Structures are given as structure tokens and as C-alpha cells.
Amino acid sequence: MEAAREWQRERFESTGIASNADMRPAQIRKYCALDDACQALMKTAMRQLRLTARAYHRVHLAEALQYRPKLDLM
């Protein structure tokens, strides 16, 4: 996890952004660009699920979280 934070610090050096959580839509478009197939998928999902522009950016987070390993907190 610390390696990811260090990578973020290097990526955002001199941008005024401290972490991925601080990114605004413009930075998301710049640093998290989708290829054509992914853009088409997102457009379809937005239309079918009636997602707002804000929800569009939250979907990235929701998808990323589903791939994280589940931690046994016991």
C-alpha cells in the first residue's frame, strides 16, 4: 500500500493533487483514460442504468473495489 502512495506522490508531483481521491474529472480523464471499447461500455451503462455524470466517475471506484482481495479482519 505504501508503494501505491509513493507512486501517487510521484505522479501528482507539482500538480496540487495529493492522491487519487483528490482528482477532479479533468484529472480523471487525463490519468485514467479509457480506450474506445471501455468508453462504449460506459456510454451503454450510463444510458441503460440512467447514470448521472457524477455516478460515471463513481463507477470506476466501484469496479476497482470489486477486484480488491477480501481481507479476513478476524
Contacts in CASP RR format, 6 or more apart in sequence:
PFRMAT RR
TARGET T0000
AUTHOR 0000-0000-0000
METHOD contacts of the structure
MODEL  1
MEAAREWQRERFESTGIASNADMRPAQIRKYCALDDACQALMKTAMRQLR
LTARAYHRVHLAEALQYRPKLDLM
5 19 0 8 1.000
8 18 0 8 1.000
8 19 0 8 1.000
8 20 0 8 1.000
9 18 0 8 1.000
11 31 0 8 1.000
12 18 0 8 1.000
12 19 0 8 1.000
12 22 0 8 1.000
15 27 0 8 1.000
16 22 0 8 1.000
17 23 0 8 1.000
17 27 0 8 1.000
23 31 0 8 1.000
23 32 0 8 1.000
25 53 0 8 1.000
25 57 0 8 1.000
28 57 0 8 1.000
28 60 0 8 1.000
32 60 0 8 1.000
34 42 0 8 1.000
42 56 0 8 1.000
42 59 0 8 1.000
45 51 0 8 1.000
45 59 0 8 1.000
46 55 0 8 1.000
46 56 0 8 1.000
49 55 0 8 1.000
51 59 0 8 1.000
END
